[in-house]
Amino acid sequence: METLREKAINVISKLPDFASIDDIMYRLYVIDKVRKGKEAIKQRDSISIEELKGEMGSW
């Protein structure tokens, strides 16, 4: 299994040479959010689509 550090290095190495620090930070941010989302699903710490729609309806 790829470590978080290895994943970050892999993603950064695929960016173009002219990528800005903002580009790098955004990619790492997205990786972190996806990782946390997957972990939340494993821990059953998420809500169903129906629950989400209900919450959105009250906005």
Distance bins in CASP14 RR format, pairs under 12 A and 6 or more apart:
PFRMAT RR
TARGET T0000
AUTHOR 0000-0000-0000
RMODE 2
METHOD distances of the structure
MODEL  1
1 7 0 0 0 0 1 0 0 0 0 0 0
1 35 0 0 0 0 0 1 0 0 0 0 0
2 8 0 0 0 0 1 0 0 0 0 0 0
2 9 0 0 0 0 1 0 0 0 0 0 0
2 10 1 0 0 1 0 0 0 0 0 0 0
2 11 0 0 0 0 0 1 0 0 0 0 0
2 31 0 0 0 0 0 1 0 0 0 0 0
2 35 0 0 0 0 0 1 0 0 0 0 0
3 9 0 0 0 0 1 0 0 0 0 0 0
3 10 0 0 0 0 0 1 0 0 0 0 0
3 35 0 0 0 0 0 1 0 0 0 0 0
4 10 0 0 0 0 0 1 0 0 0 0 0
4 11 0 0 0 0 0 1 0 0 0 0 0
4 28 0 0 0 0 1 0 0 0 0 0 0
4 31 1 0 0 1 0 0 0 0 0 0 0
4 32 0 0 0 0 1 0 0 0 0 0 0
4 34 0 0 0 0 0 1 0 0 0 0 0
4 35 1 0 0 1 0 0 0 0 0 0 0
4 36 0 0 0 0 0 1 0 0 0 0 0
4 39 0 0 0 0 0 1 0 0 0 0 0
5 11 0 0 0 0 0 1 0 0 0 0 0
5 12 0 0 0 0 0 1 0 0 0 0 0
5 28 0 0 0 0 0 1 0 0 0 0 0
5 31 0 0 0 0 0 1 0 0 0 0 0
6 12 0 0 0 0 0 1 0 0 0 0 0
6 13 0 0 0 0 0 1 0 0 0 0 0
6 31 0 0 0 0 0 1 0 0 0 0 0
7 13 0 0 0 0 0 1 0 0 0 0 0
7 14 0 0 0 0 0 1 0 0 0 0 0
7 27 0 0 0 0 0 1 0 0 0 0 0
7 28 0 0 0 0 1 0 0 0 0 0 0
7 30 0 0 0 0 0 1 0 0 0 0 0
7 31 1 0 0 1 0 0 0 0 0 0 0
7 32 0 0 0 0 1 0 0 0 0 0 0
7 34 0 0 0 0 0 1 0 0 0 0 0
7 35 0 0 0 0 1 0 0 0 0 0 0
8 14 0 0 0 0 0 1 0 0 0 0 0
8 15 0 0 0 0 0 1 0 0 0 0 0
8 24 0 0 0 0 1 0 0 0 0 0 0
8 25 0 0 0 0 0 1 0 0 0 0 0
8 27 0 0 0 0 1 0 0 0 0 0 0
8 28 1 0 1 0 0 0 0 0 0 0 0
8 29 0 0 0 0 0 1 0 0 0 0 0
8 30 0 0 0 0 0 1 0 0 0 0 0
8 31 1 0 0 1 0 0 0 0 0 0 0
8 32 0 0 0 0 1 0 0 0 0 0 0
8 35 0 0 0 0 0 1 0 0 0 0 0
9 15 0 0 0 0 0 1 0 0 0 0 0
9 24 0 0 0 0 0 1 0 0 0 0 0
9 27 0 0 0 0 0 1 0 0 0 0 0
9 28 0 0 0 0 0 1 0 0 0 0 0
9 31 0 0 0 0 0 1 0 0 0 0 0
10 27 0 0 0 0 0 1 0 0 0 0 0
10 28 0 0 0 0 0 1 0 0 0 0 0
10 31 0 0 0 0 1 0 0 0 0 0 0
11 19 0 0 0 0 0 1 0 0 0 0 0
11 23 0 0 0 0 0 1 0 0 0 0 0
11 24 0 0 0 0 1 0 0 0 0 0 0
11 25 0 0 0 0 0 1 0 0 0 0 0
11 26 0 0 0 0 0 1 0 0 0 0 0
11 27 1 0 1 0 0 0 0 0 0 0 0
11 28 1 0 0 1 0 0 0 0 0 0 0
11 29 0 0 0 0 0 1 0 0 0 0 0
11 30 0 0 0 0 1 0 0 0 0 0 0
11 31 1 0 0 1 0 0 0 0 0 0 0
11 32 0 0 0 0 0 1 0 0 0 0 0
11 34 0 0 0 0 0 1 0 0 0 0 0
11 35 0 0 0 0 0 1 0 0 0 0 0
12 19 0 0 0 0 1 0 0 0 0 0 0
12 21 0 0 0 0 0 1 0 0 0 0 0
12 23 0 0 0 0 1 0 0 0 0 0 0
12 24 1 0 1 0 0 0 0 0 0 0 0
12 25 0 0 0 0 0 1 0 0 0 0 0
12 26 0 0 0 0 0 1 0 0 0 0 0
12 27 1 0 0 1 0 0 0 0 0 0 0
12 28 1 0 0 1 0 0 0 0 0 0 0
12 31 0 0 0 0 0 1 0 0 0 0 0
13 19 0 0 0 0 0 1 0 0 0 0 0
13 24 0 0 0 0 0 1 0 0 0 0 0
13 27 0 0 0 0 0 1 0 0 0 0 0
14 23 0 0 0 0 0 1 0 0 0 0 0
14 24 0 0 0 0 0 1 0 0 0 0 0
14 27 0 0 0 0 1 0 0 0 0 0 0
14 31 0 0 0 0 0 1 0 0 0 0 0
15 21 0 0 0 0 0 1 0 0 0 0 0
15 22 0 0 0 0 0 1 0 0 0 0 0
15 23 1 0 0 1 0 0 0 0 0 0 0
15 24 1 0 0 1 0 0 0 0 0 0 0
15 25 0 0 0 0 0 1 0 0 0 0 0
15 26 0 0 0 0 0 1 0 0 0 0 0
15 27 1 0 0 1 0 0 0 0 0 0 0
15 28 0 0 0 0 0 1 0 0 0 0 0
16 23 0 0 0 0 1 0 0 0 0 0 0
16 24 0 0 0 0 0 1 0 0 0 0 0
16 27 0 0 0 0 0 1 0 0 0 0 0
17 23 0 0 0 0 0 1 0 0 0 0 0
17 24 0 0 0 0 0 1 0 0 0 0 0
18 24 0 0 0 0 0 1 0 0 0 0 0
19 25 0 0 0 0 0 1 0 0 0 0 0
19 26 0 0 0 0 1 0 0 0 0 0 0
19 27 0 0 0 0 1 0 0 0 0 0 0
19 28 0 0 0 0 0 1 0 0 0 0 0
20 26 0 0 0 0 1 0 0 0 0 0 0
20 27 0 0 0 0 0 1 0 0 0 0 0
21 27 0 0 0 0 0 1 0 0 0 0 0
21 28 0 0 0 0 0 1 0 0 0 0 0
22 28 0 0 0 0 0 1 0 0 0 0 0
22 29 0 0 0 0 0 1 0 0 0 0 0
23 29 0 0 0 0 0 1 0 0 0 0 0
23 30 0 0 0 0 0 1 0 0 0 0 0
24 30 0 0 0 0 0 1 0 0 0 0 0
24 31 0 0 0 0 0 1 0 0 0 0 0
25 31 0 0 0 0 0 1 0 0 0 0 0
25 32 0 0 0 0 0 1 0 0 0 0 0
26 32 0 0 0 0 0 1 0 0 0 0 0
26 33 0 0 0 0 0 1 0 0 0 0 0
27 33 0 0 0 0 0 1 0 0 0 0 0
27 34 0 0 0 0 0 1 0 0 0 0 0
28 34 0 0 0 0 0 1 0 0 0 0 0
28 35 0 0 0 0 0 1 0 0 0 0 0
29 35 0 0 0 0 0 1 0 0 0 0 0
29 36 0 0 0 0 0 1 0 0 0 0 0
30 36 0 0 0 0 0 1 0 0 0 0 0
30 37 0 0 0 0 0 1 0 0 0 0 0
31 37 0 0 0 0 0 1 0 0 0 0 0
31 38 0 0 0 0 0 1 0 0 0 0 0
32 38 0 0 0 0 0 1 0 0 0 0 0
32 39 0 0 0 0 0 1 0 0 0 0 0
33 39 0 0 0 0 0 1 0 0 0 0 0
33 40 0 0 0 0 0 1 0 0 0 0 0
34 40 0 0 0 0 0 1 0 0 0 0 0
34 41 0 0 0 0 0 1 0 0 0 0 0
35 41 0 0 0 0 0 1 0 0 0 0 0
35 42 0 0 0 0 0 1 0 0 0 0 0
36 42 0 0 0 0 0 1 0 0 0 0 0
36 43 0 0 0 0 0 1 0 0 0 0 0
36 45 0 0 0 0 1 0 0 0 0 0 0
36 46 0 0 0 0 0 1 0 0 0 0 0
37 43 0 0 0 0 1 0 0 0 0 0 0
37 44 0 0 0 0 0 1 0 0 0 0 0
37 45 0 0 0 0 1 0 0 0 0 0 0
37 46 1 0 0 1 0 0 0 0 0 0 0
38 45 0 0 0 0 0 1 0 0 0 0 0
38 46 0 0 0 0 0 1 0 0 0 0 0
39 45 0 0 0 0 1 0 0 0 0 0 0
39 46 0 0 0 0 0 1 0 0 0 0 0
40 46 1 0 1 0 0 0 0 0 0 0 0
40 47 0 0 0 0 1 0 0 0 0 0 0
41 47 0 0 0 0 0 1 0 0 0 0 0
41 48 0 0 0 0 0 1 0 0 0 0 0
46 52 0 0 0 0 1 0 0 0 0 0 0
47 53 0 0 0 0 1 0 0 0 0 0 0
47 54 0 0 0 0 1 0 0 0 0 0 0
47 55 1 0 0 1 0 0 0 0 0 0 0
47 56 0 0 0 0 0 1 0 0 0 0 0
48 54 0 0 0 0 1 0 0 0 0 0 0
48 55 0 0 0 0 0 1 0 0 0 0 0
49 55 0 0 0 0 0 1 0 0 0 0 0
49 56 0 0 0 0 0 1 0 0 0 0 0
50 56 0 0 0 0 0 1 0 0 0 0 0
50 57 0 0 0 0 0 1 0 0 0 0 0
51 57 0 0 0 0 0 1 0 0 0 0 0
51 58 0 0 0 0 0 1 0 0 0 0 0
52 58 0 0 0 0 0 1 0 0 0 0 0
52 59 0 0 0 0 0 1 0 0 0 0 0
53 59 0 0 0 0 0 1 0 0 0 0 0
END
